[in-house]
Amino acid sequence: MTETTEQPSYEEARAELVEVVRRLEAGGTTLEESLALWERGEALATVCQGWIDGARERLDAVLGADEDPEDLADADED
């Protein structure tokens, strides 16, 4: 990530989250370090979920715009 105020891309957030999980699973960190890693992991998971939710909304909008109301009525009759 280039700036602390800039939201990471999905790929960047996921890669960092994988590293956080790896470090937590490896152990050997102090309680304070573990808590900081956990908090960072939660924040990264939220960023990833935001990207996924945004992608889902975009897909739903495109798919919804492509649906023909007559096709929907025909599908309901089946």
N, C-alpha and C positions, 0 to 999 in steps of 0.2 A: 504494500500500500504506500502511495507516495506521500500523502498528507494524513494527519490524524483526523481532520474534519471530513475527509472524503470517505464515503462508504465503499468498502471493497466490493469487487465483483463477486458473483456467486462462487466462481472457481477459486478466487483468492481466499474468501471466507471459509470455504470447505477445506481447502488445503491447510489453513491455519488451525481449523477445528480438529482435523485429523492429527496434527502435531500436538495439540493440547491434550487430546485423549491419550495419545501415545505416552506423553510425559506423565500424565496422571496414572496410567496403568503400570508404568515402569516403577513408580514409587521413588523413594529416595529424596523426596522433597519435604520441606518443613510444612507444618500445618498452615502457616501464613501463605507460603508459596502455593500449596494445594488449593487453598481458598481462592487465591487470585487467579489461578488457572481455571478453576471451576467457574468463577464469575466471567472470565473471558470466554470460556466455552459457551456459556449461556448466551452471552451477547452475540457471539458468532452464529450460534444456532438460530437466533432470532433474525439475524441478517439473512441467513440462508432461507429461512421460512418466508421472509418477505419477498425474496426473489422468486421463490416457487409460487407463492400466492399471486404475485404480479403476472407471472407467465401464464398461470391458469386463467386469470381474468382476461388476459389478451386472447388466449385461445377460445375461451367461451364467447367473447365478443365477436371474434371472426366466425366461429361456427354458428353462432346465433344469427349473424347477419346473412350467412349463406343459406339458412333454412327457409324454405318456401312454406308459407302458412298452409297452403293446400296439401303439401306433403305431410305436414304435422297432423292435419285432420284425417288424412288417409291412414296414417299410422295408428291413430286412436281407434279407428274402426276395426282394425285387425284383431 
